[in-house]
Amino acid sequence: MKQLKVKIIEHKRIARDFYKIRLRSDSLAKKSKPGQFVEIKCSEGGEVLLRRPLGVHSILNDGIEVLYEVIGKGTESLSVKKKGDLLDIIGPIGRGFELYGKKDPALLVAGGMGVAPLLCLAEKMNRKKIRSYVMIGAKTRSHILCEKEFKRLGCFVMVSTEDGSKGHKGYVTDMMRHLLIVIRCRVSGIYACGPHPMLKAISHMADASGIPCQVSMEERMACGVGVCLGCPVKVNSGGYKMVCKDGPVFDSKEIAW
């Protein structure tokens, strides 16, 4: 983990309120792993004092990409940054995903912005020739992200929207239940990122099916190193762990849902 001054190579809006930044940094390219994140200083002074944690979305030869949604003053300040600007970044931070193996396909389940770290994981699986199913869930079709990117990697992609505007109408966990319980599809492991209720449901299904599962927890991580104690998650071994320092990726059986 280092504090770096990193140049923006590309910055574009990919959907309403959703942006992707490409950053040039040999250090981040070499050291980042799927599931890790970086802490970005969004503005100098003013009202935005805390850095914003953004998951590593793609690892490139000369840097990384991050994907984010504008949901507050921090990300709003970040959204006006331009190509050539320098960003103050700390990273890579945290514990990433571990691969289970390649005997059976992997199952990647994303809710909303949960696609951010899972695309990076799918890229790694593609390089290692691990087949994967990808399920993407969102409220409506305009919030479905990265479907084409996953397909380019050879993933079999399934989509659900709560309003039925694209793909299956309902929750992404409904599709997962059908795949695992009704069809009884064999998978080597489950990797998930999204809202807490979604991860809880996935964890219970994985446990009931006897399938190993890793979850990337979405918590507000202010410091990124576990000092501020602002991102605790209760664990079954007793007490709490910090999502930024001990995660953000956990074995789903670790979490006291």
Backbone torsions as a table, in degrees:
resi	resn	phi	psi	omega
1	MET	NA	125.8	-180.0
2	LYS	-134.1	156.1	168.9
3	GLN	-93.6	124.7	-171.9
4	LEU	-130.2	153.1	167.6
5	LYS	-102.8	114.0	-170.6
6	VAL	-120.6	135.9	-178.1
7	LYS	-87.3	139.2	174.5
8	ILE	-79.6	120.5	178.9
9	ILE	-92.9	-34.0	179.0
10	GLU	-153.4	141.7	179.2
11	HIS	-147.0	114.3	-176.2
12	LYS	-143.7	153.4	174.6
13	ARG	-85.9	127.7	-177.7
14	ILE	-104.0	-15.3	176.2
15	ALA	-165.3	175.5	-179.7
16	ARG	-58.3	119.7	179.0
17	ASP	68.9	6.9	179.1
18	PHE	-115.0	131.9	-175.9
19	TYR	-130.8	155.7	175.4
20	LYS	-131.1	131.4	179.3
21	ILE	-116.6	133.6	172.6
22	ARG	-103.7	127.0	-175.4
23	LEU	-119.0	135.5	179.4
24	ARG	-93.6	119.7	177.8
25	SER	-166.3	113.0	177.1
26	ASP	-62.3	-35.5	-179.1
27	SER	-63.8	-47.6	179.5
28	LEU	-66.8	-35.9	179.3
29	ALA	-63.3	-39.4	-176.3
30	LYS	-80.7	-33.3	-170.0
31	LYS	-101.9	-17.0	-176.6
32	SER	-74.3	145.9	177.0
33	LYS	-130.1	151.8	177.6
34	PRO	-55.6	130.6	-179.2
35	GLY	102.0	-18.0	177.3
36	GLN	-80.7	172.4	-179.2
37	PHE	-141.8	170.6	174.9
38	VAL	-125.2	152.3	175.9
39	GLU	-103.6	120.1	-175.3
40	ILE	-110.5	131.2	173.1
41	LYS	-82.5	113.0	-170.3
42	CYS	-82.4	-25.5	179.4
43	SER	-155.9	161.8	178.5
44	GLU	-93.1	110.8	178.7
45	GLY	70.2	-156.1	178.2
46	GLY	72.2	-152.2	-175.2
47	GLU	-80.5	-20.8	-176.9
48	VAL	-94.6	95.5	-176.4
49	LEU	-94.6	-37.9	-175.5
50	LEU	-86.6	146.7	174.7
51	ARG	-71.4	161.5	178.0
52	ARG	-111.6	128.8	178.7
53	PRO	-82.4	125.1	179.2
54	LEU	-129.0	131.3	-178.2
55	GLY	-70.7	147.4	175.7
56	VAL	-68.4	118.6	-173.5
57	HIS	-94.0	-34.1	178.7
58	SER	-156.5	141.1	178.0
59	ILE	-107.2	121.3	-176.3
60	LEU	-107.7	174.9	178.3
61	ASN	-65.0	-32.4	-174.5
62	ASP	-121.1	16.0	-179.7
63	GLY	166.1	-154.0	-179.9
64	ILE	-138.8	167.2	170.0
65	GLU	-119.9	145.8	173.6
66	VAL	-126.4	146.9	-179.4
67	LEU	-117.8	137.2	-179.5
68	TYR	-150.4	162.2	176.5
69	GLU	-114.1	138.6	176.9
70	VAL	-79.0	109.7	-177.4
71	ILE	-132.5	3.4	-179.4
72	GLY	-169.6	-172.9	-175.8
73	LYS	-65.9	-34.0	-180.0
74	GLY	-64.8	-55.0	-179.6
75	THR	-69.3	-26.3	175.0
76	GLU	-66.5	-40.6	176.7
77	SER	-65.2	-37.5	179.7
78	LEU	-67.1	-34.5	-174.4
79	SER	-66.2	-18.6	-179.2
80	VAL	-94.9	-1.0	176.4
81	LYS	-66.0	148.3	-174.1
82	LYS	-118.8	163.4	174.4
83	LYS	-54.1	130.7	-178.3
84	GLY	98.6	-20.6	177.3
85	ASP	-67.1	153.1	175.9
86	LEU	-101.2	139.4	176.1
87	LEU	-115.8	140.4	175.4
88	ASP	-87.7	115.3	-173.0
89	ILE	-129.3	141.4	170.5
90	ILE	-113.7	127.8	179.7
91	GLY	164.9	179.2	-6.4
92	PRO	-73.8	152.9	-173.9
93	ILE	-126.0	147.4	168.2
94	GLY	92.8	176.6	178.9
95	ARG	-96.0	129.7	-178.0
96	GLY	-98.2	-167.0	-179.7
97	PHE	-78.7	148.3	172.1
98	GLU	-114.7	138.5	-178.5
99	LEU	-81.7	140.7	-179.5
100	TYR	-86.8	-30.2	-176.5
101	GLY	143.8	-176.4	-173.5
102	LYS	-128.5	13.4	179.8
103	LYS	-61.5	-47.3	176.7
104	ASP	-118.4	161.7	178.6
105	PRO	-62.4	153.1	173.7
106	ALA	-88.9	156.7	176.2
107	LEU	-118.4	118.7	178.4
108	LEU	-108.1	125.8	-176.8
109	VAL	-123.5	120.3	-176.6
110	ALA	-121.0	134.3	172.8
111	GLY	-113.4	116.2	179.1
112	GLY	60.4	-122.2	-179.5
113	MET	-70.9	-0.1	176.5
114	GLY	-63.0	-13.0	176.4
115	VAL	-66.4	-24.0	-172.6
116	ALA	-53.7	-58.5	179.9
117	PRO	-77.5	-23.0	-175.3
118	LEU	-74.6	-27.4	175.2
119	LEU	-65.2	-42.2	177.9
120	CYS	-60.0	-40.6	177.7
121	LEU	-65.3	-41.8	179.3
122	ALA	-62.8	-35.8	176.9
123	GLU	-62.4	-43.1	179.0
124	LYS	-65.0	-42.2	178.7
125	MET	-62.9	-37.9	178.6
126	ASN	-61.9	-42.3	179.3
127	ARG	-65.1	-32.4	-178.8
128	LYS	-93.9	7.6	177.0
129	LYS	60.5	39.5	174.2
130	ILE	-97.4	121.3	179.0
131	ARG	-70.8	151.5	-178.4
132	SER	-150.1	143.4	167.9
133	TYR	-98.2	140.4	178.4
134	VAL	-125.9	128.1	175.6
135	MET	-115.4	125.9	-179.7
136	ILE	-118.7	125.6	178.2
137	GLY	-121.3	145.4	178.7
138	ALA	-157.6	171.7	-179.8
139	LYS	-68.8	-42.1	-176.9
140	THR	-148.1	168.8	-172.6
141	ARG	-61.4	-30.9	-179.3
142	SER	-70.0	-12.9	179.3
143	HIS	-101.2	3.1	175.4
144	ILE	-80.4	118.4	-175.6
145	LEU	-117.0	147.3	168.5
146	CYS	68.7	15.3	178.8
147	GLU	-58.4	-46.9	-179.3
148	LYS	-65.5	-37.7	-179.0
149	GLU	-64.4	-41.3	177.3
150	PHE	-65.3	-40.6	-179.1
151	LYS	-64.9	-36.5	178.2
152	ARG	-62.4	-26.3	178.9
153	LEU	-84.2	0.9	178.9
154	GLY	87.7	10.2	179.9
155	CYS	-76.1	146.2	171.5
156	PHE	-86.5	113.4	-170.4
157	VAL	-106.5	132.4	174.8
158	MET	-122.1	139.7	-174.1
159	VAL	-124.9	142.2	173.3
160	SER	-136.4	146.5	174.9
161	THR	-132.1	144.3	-178.2
162	GLU	-65.5	-31.8	-178.8
163	ASP	-94.1	-0.6	178.1
164	GLY	77.0	12.8	-178.2
165	SER	-73.6	-15.7	175.6
166	LYS	-155.3	135.2	176.6
167	GLY	66.3	-148.7	-179.8
168	HIS	-67.7	137.0	176.3
169	LYS	-87.8	117.6	-179.6
170	GLY	137.8	-157.7	-177.6
171	TYR	-91.5	153.8	178.4
172	VAL	-64.2	-26.7	178.1
173	THR	-69.1	-23.9	174.8
174	ASP	-64.6	-43.6	178.3
175	MET	-64.6	-39.9	-179.7
176	MET	-64.6	-41.7	178.9
177	ARG	-61.8	-41.0	179.3
178	HIS	-63.9	-43.2	-178.0
179	LEU	-64.8	-45.0	-173.2
180	LEU	-85.9	-37.0	-172.0
181	ILE	-99.8	-42.1	-178.2
182	VAL	-81.4	-53.6	-179.7
183	ILE	-79.4	-25.2	-177.1
184	ARG	59.9	45.6	179.1
185	CYS	-70.6	138.0	180.0
186	ARG	-87.4	129.6	175.4
187	VAL	-133.8	150.0	-178.2
188	SER	-75.8	-28.7	-178.4
189	GLY	-177.7	164.5	-179.2
190	ILE	-117.7	136.6	177.2
191	TYR	-127.1	124.4	-173.0
192	ALA	-136.7	149.1	174.5
193	CYS	-148.9	132.5	-179.7
194	GLY	164.4	-163.8	-178.9
195	PRO	-62.5	153.9	-176.4
196	HIS	-55.7	-46.7	180.0
197	PRO	-60.3	-36.1	177.7
198	MET	-65.2	-45.6	-179.4
199	LEU	-64.8	-36.8	177.8
200	LYS	-62.3	-46.5	-179.8
201	ALA	-64.1	-41.5	179.2
202	ILE	-63.8	-42.6	179.7
203	SER	-60.3	-43.6	-179.7
204	HIS	-65.5	-40.7	178.6
205	MET	-66.0	-41.6	179.5
206	ALA	-62.7	-43.1	-179.8
207	ASP	-64.1	-42.6	-179.9
208	ALA	-66.2	-29.2	-178.5
209	SER	-92.6	-5.0	-179.9
210	GLY	70.3	31.0	-178.0
211	ILE	-108.9	129.3	177.4
212	PRO	-63.0	146.3	-173.7
213	CYS	-146.0	136.0	173.4
214	GLN	-118.5	139.1	-179.6
215	VAL	-124.4	138.3	174.1
216	SER	-99.7	113.5	-173.5
217	MET	-80.0	137.3	177.7
218	GLU	-101.8	100.0	177.7
219	GLU	-130.7	159.3	177.3
220	ARG	-76.5	110.3	-175.7
221	MET	-109.5	104.2	-174.3
222	ALA	-81.0	-54.2	-174.2
223	CYS	-88.9	-34.0	179.7
224	GLY	87.2	-4.1	-176.8
225	VAL	-129.6	11.0	175.3
226	GLY	82.4	8.3	-176.8
227	VAL	-81.8	-41.1	-174.2
228	CYS	-77.6	-13.9	179.4
229	LEU	59.4	32.4	-176.0
230	GLY	-93.4	-2.6	-176.2
231	CYS	-133.2	53.1	-177.9
232	PRO	-77.0	147.3	172.5
233	VAL	-133.7	132.9	-177.5
234	LYS	-74.6	135.4	-177.5
235	VAL	-119.3	157.1	-175.2
236	ASN	-69.5	-21.2	179.6
237	SER	-76.4	-5.9	-179.8
238	GLY	108.3	138.1	179.3
239	GLY	78.9	-152.8	-174.7
240	TYR	-133.5	156.9	170.1
241	LYS	-123.0	154.7	179.1
242	MET	-90.4	127.4	-177.3
243	VAL	-61.1	-39.2	-176.5
244	CYS	-69.4	-39.1	-174.4
245	LYS	-92.9	-43.0	-176.8
246	ASP	-91.8	-15.9	179.2
247	GLY	-123.8	-142.5	8.2
248	PRO	-76.5	-7.4	179.7
249	VAL	-92.9	129.1	178.5
250	PHE	-129.2	151.9	164.5
251	ASP	-64.6	132.1	-174.7
252	SER	-60.5	-25.2	179.8
253	LYS	-74.7	-13.4	176.9
254	GLU	-71.8	-30.4	-169.7
255	ILE	-83.7	135.0	174.6
256	ALA	-87.9	88.6	-174.5
257	TRP	-68.1	NA	NA
